[in-house]
Amino acid sequence: MSEIYLAGGCFWGLEKYMASIPGVISTQVGYANGRTANPSYEEVCYANTGHAETVKVEYDPKLLGLEFL
């Protein structure tokens, strides 16, 4: 199993798309690179915390290449 963290706007749409790809084992949403610890969704959206919405994607590299993701 391998993993990659992706950021691409709103994480809900990205997570849904990634979860539909054969070879993806699991997905998990979260935040990265901000100025506060454990921010809420509202803080990230409205308080200028500097976070990016991200999706952690766990995938099987035997079935799915990183270049595809």
C-alpha positions in Angstrom: 0.0 0.0 0.0 1.1 3.6 -0.8 -0.3 6.9 0.1 -0.4 10.4 -1.3 -1.9 13.7 0.0 -3.8 15.8 -2.6 -5.3 19.3 -2.5 -7.7 20.4 -5.1 -10.3 22.9 -3.8 -13.2 21.5 -1.8 -12.1 18.1 -0.4 -15.6 16.5 -0.6 -15.6 16.4 -4.5 -12.0 15.3 -4.7 -12.6 12.5 -2.1 -15.6 11.2 -3.9 -13.8 11.1 -7.2 -10.7 9.4 -5.8 -12.8 6.8 -4.0 -14.3 5.7 -7.3 -11.0 4.8 -8.9 -10.1 1.1 -9.0 -7.0 0.5 -6.9 -7.8 3.2 -4.3 -8.1 1.5 -1.0 -9.3 4.3 1.2 -9.6 8.1 1.4 -9.6 10.5 4.3 -10.2 14.3 4.3 -8.3 16.8 6.4 -6.3 20.1 6.4 -2.7 20.8 5.7 -0.1 23.6 6.2 -2.1 26.1 8.2 -1.2 28.3 11.2 -3.5 26.8 13.8 -3.8 23.3 15.2 -6.9 21.2 14.7 -9.0 23.9 12.9 -12.7 23.4 12.3 -14.2 23.6 8.8 -15.6 27.0 9.5 -12.2 28.3 10.6 -10.6 27.1 7.5 -13.3 28.6 5.3 -13.8 31.9 7.0 -10.9 32.7 9.4 -8.0 32.8 7.0 -6.0 30.1 8.8 -3.9 29.3 5.7 -4.9 25.7 5.6 -5.5 23.7 2.4 -8.3 21.2 2.2 -6.6 17.8 1.5 -7.4 14.2 0.8 -5.2 11.4 1.9 -5.4 8.6 -0.7 -4.2 5.1 0.1 -3.8 3.0 -3.0 -2.3 -0.2 -4.3 0.7 0.7 -6.5 0.4 -2.7 -8.2 -3.0 -1.7 -9.5 -2.7 2.0 -9.8 0.3 4.1 -10.8 1.1 7.4 -9.1 1.3 9.1 -12.5 -2.4 8.3 -12.9 -3.4 10.0 -9.7 
